[in-house]
């Protein structure tokens, strides 16, 4: 799993998230990679890694500010992230040639549990 600080323009957020936020680049954490080795898949490891990323997002927000977590999901992983409340963003930029484009998805801070996380 790789997590890094990032920012997002308000215009890229889902419409429902734009109403209460300022109109300048907003701090987020970006879950750049989350992968589980094939032999270990189906054991809840991905869910546990996501829990760590969500906890880091909440901690970053409390310490430094932040509005949520962004992930660049491969098409086959979108169902996994939707299950936890992520919504696709409105923007896709660039091209990866023959590779499928990842879909940026967003989970607002309000969608991250405040207490113990039971994903």
N, C-alpha and C positions, 0 to 999 in steps of 0.2 A: 504494500500500500504506500502511495506517495501522496502527501498533502502539502500544499503550499499556499501562502497568502496570495491573494489576487484582488482584482476589483472588477466591478461590472457596472455598465451604464444602465440607468433606470429604464431606458427605452427597450432594453433587451429582456426585462423581467416580464412574467405573465401580467396581463392587465390588472388583475385583482391585487397584485402586490405593489403596484405603482402609486396607489392613492395616498399612502401615508409616508412616503419616503421623499427625501430631498432630491433635487435634480442635479446632482454631481456624481462622479464615480463613487460607488459604494464598496466598502471593504467586504470581502467574502473569503472563505477558504475554498480552494479548488482541490477536489479529490481527483488527482491526475491519473492515478492507476490504482486499481483494486483487482487482484487476481488470486485465484486459488489453484494450485496444481491439480491437474485432472484426477489423479488417484485420491485426492483429499476432498473433492467436490461432493456436495450433498450432505455434509456433516455440520453445517452451520458456521463454518469458518468465515465465509464472506459476510454473513450477518454480524459476526463478532467484530470483524474489521470495520464494517460500517459503523457499528456502535462506537468504536474508538474515534473515528472521524467525526461523528456527531458530538461526542463529548469534547473533542478539541475545538469544534466550532463554537459550542456553548462557552467554553473557557475563554476563547479568543474574544468573543463578544463581550463577556463580563469584564475582561481586562483592558481591551483596546477598542472595542466597538466592532461591529460587524452585523451583517443582515442575513447571513445564511451560508449554505454550502452549495457549490456548483460542481457537477460531475460531467465529464464528456463521455457519455455512455455509448458503447457499441450497440448496434441495433438489437443484437441478441440479449443484451443486458437491460434493456429499457423496462421490461416487465418487472425485473428484480427491483429497480429503483422506484418505479411507480408504486409498488407495494408499500413503500415507506413514505410516500407523499411527494416525491419529486415530480415536477412538471417540466415539460420541454420548454426551452426558451425560444424566443422568436427569431434568433439569429443563427445563421451558419455562414461562416466566411472561409475563404481559402479553398484549396482543393488538394486532395491526397492522391490524385491520379487514379490508378486502378483500385485503390483501397476504398472501402465504404466510408462515408463521412460519419464521424461520431455525432451524436445529438447532445448538445449541451442541455442539461436539466438542472433545475433549481429547487432547493428545499429551504423555505424561509425559516428564520430563527424560531418563529412561533410554532413551527411544525416539529421542533426538536424537544423531546420531553425534558423537563427541568430536573426531575429527580432521577432515581434509578431507571435505567433504560431496559425495557423488556421488548426487544424487537422480535 
